[in-house]
Amino acid sequence: MVSSQSKASRWLILMVVSTALLLVAVDMTVLYTALPTLTLELDADASQKL
């Protein structure tokens, strides 16, 4: 049987990992949304977009 402290730590780990994944997803969404505008404003070519 799993102790209540062990269950709590598992939930905490799940919340931390889920939050980190959410932040990465939001960051990628912002990047892909802003990339065309940044490319136009900075006159970047294909190799500079990377």
C-alpha atoms as a printed R data frame, in Angstrom:
   type eleno elety resid chain resno      x      y       z
1  ATOM     1    CA   MET     A     1  0.000  0.000   0.000
2  ATOM     2    CA   VAL     A     2  1.218  3.486  -0.867
3  ATOM     3    CA   SER     A     3  1.492  6.028   1.932
4  ATOM     4    CA   SER     A     4 -0.298  9.357   1.720
5  ATOM     5    CA   GLN     A     5  3.027 11.218   1.678
6  ATOM     6    CA   SER     A     6  4.150  9.163  -1.321
7  ATOM     7    CA   LYS     A     7  0.874  9.915  -3.124
8  ATOM     8    CA   ALA     A     8  1.277 13.618  -2.399
9  ATOM     9    CA   SER     A     9  4.813 13.664  -3.763
10 ATOM    10    CA   ARG     A    10  3.678 11.850  -6.910
11 ATOM    11    CA   TRP     A    11  0.982 14.457  -7.475
12 ATOM    12    CA   LEU     A    12  3.491 17.231  -6.899
13 ATOM    13    CA   ILE     A    13  5.902 15.727  -9.431
14 ATOM    14    CA   LEU     A    14  3.058 15.344 -11.930
15 ATOM    15    CA   MET     A    15  2.048 18.983 -11.458
16 ATOM    16    CA   VAL     A    16  5.623 20.233 -11.902
17 ATOM    17    CA   VAL     A    17  6.197 18.192 -15.068
18 ATOM    18    CA   SER     A    18  2.802 19.167 -16.486
19 ATOM    19    CA   THR     A    19  3.461 22.855 -15.818
20 ATOM    20    CA   ALA     A    20  6.846 22.646 -17.504
21 ATOM    21    CA   LEU     A    21  5.291 20.981 -20.545
22 ATOM    22    CA   LEU     A    22  2.580 23.639 -20.703
23 ATOM    23    CA   LEU     A    23  5.178 26.424 -20.591
24 ATOM    24    CA   VAL     A    24  7.151 24.819 -23.434
25 ATOM    25    CA   ALA     A    25  3.987 24.495 -25.525
26 ATOM    26    CA   VAL     A    26  3.030 28.143 -24.916
27 ATOM    27    CA   ASP     A    27  6.572 29.255 -25.739
28 ATOM    28    CA   MET     A    28  6.544 27.355 -29.031
29 ATOM    29    CA   THR     A    29  3.137 28.797 -29.926
30 ATOM    30    CA   VAL     A    30  4.375 32.342 -29.325
31 ATOM    31    CA   LEU     A    31  7.527 31.665 -31.322
32 ATOM    32    CA   TYR     A    32  5.683 30.273 -34.338
33 ATOM    33    CA   THR     A    33  3.187 33.129 -34.193
34 ATOM    34    CA   ALA     A    34  5.862 35.833 -33.996
35 ATOM    35    CA   LEU     A    35  8.383 34.296 -36.417
36 ATOM    36    CA   PRO     A    36  6.830 35.633 -39.664
37 ATOM    37    CA   THR     A    37  6.685 39.170 -38.243
38 ATOM    38    CA   LEU     A    38 10.234 38.977 -36.925
39 ATOM    39    CA   THR     A    39 11.448 37.691 -40.288
40 ATOM    40    CA   LEU     A    40  9.837 40.576 -42.151
41 ATOM    41    CA   GLU     A    41 10.977 43.237 -39.682
42 ATOM    42    CA   LEU     A    42 14.588 42.031 -39.629
43 ATOM    43    CA   ASP     A    43 14.766 41.192 -43.361
44 ATOM    44    CA   ALA     A    44 16.015 37.698 -42.531
45 ATOM    45    CA   ASP     A    45 16.657 35.105 -45.224
46 ATOM    46    CA   ALA     A    46 15.966 31.369 -44.946
47 ATOM    47    CA   SER     A    47 19.237 30.485 -43.210
48 ATOM    48    CA   GLN     A    48 18.821 33.254 -40.624
49 ATOM    49    CA   LYS     A    49 15.373 32.005 -39.597
50 ATOM    50    CA   LEU     A    50 16.944 28.941 -38.047
